[in-house]
Amino acid sequence: MLMRITFLVVIVAFAGCTHFSPTNPPAVGRTSSTDSPIAYHCKSGRTVDASYHSHTTANVLYEGRMQEMKVAVSGSGARYVGGGLEWWTKGRGQGSEGTLFRHADDGTTGEIIEMCVQVTSTR
């Protein structure tokens, strides 16, 4: 009986770890390790291009600077963090939202840099 309870506790603990993957991966159904960039048009008139890799990383191009980001915990959407920046998307396909933030030193979301809308669709 004790063995069954221990096994159940281990299974529940491992199931809880799945929370760390994005809840809304933008590249569902793709099999390649590198996806074509997705363009987001921002309120400022600038563009953010993001390409998503194996649902664990994203390369985000903004103002000529490419930043590789790693998936991070989010309450909703898909959130990526790296290089002092944070890229957070919600929704799928054209019209979905993407917001670029400064990522604070304490690990929290900082000020908004850009608020964007997806203008190209995934394959």
Secondary structure, DSSP 8 states (H G I E B T S, - for coil): -HHHHHHHHHHHHHHHGGGGS-SS-TTTT--SSS---EEEEETTS-EEEEEEETTTEEEEEETTEEEEEEEE--SSSEEEEETTEEEEEESSSTT-EEEEEEE-TTSSEEEEEEEEEE-S---
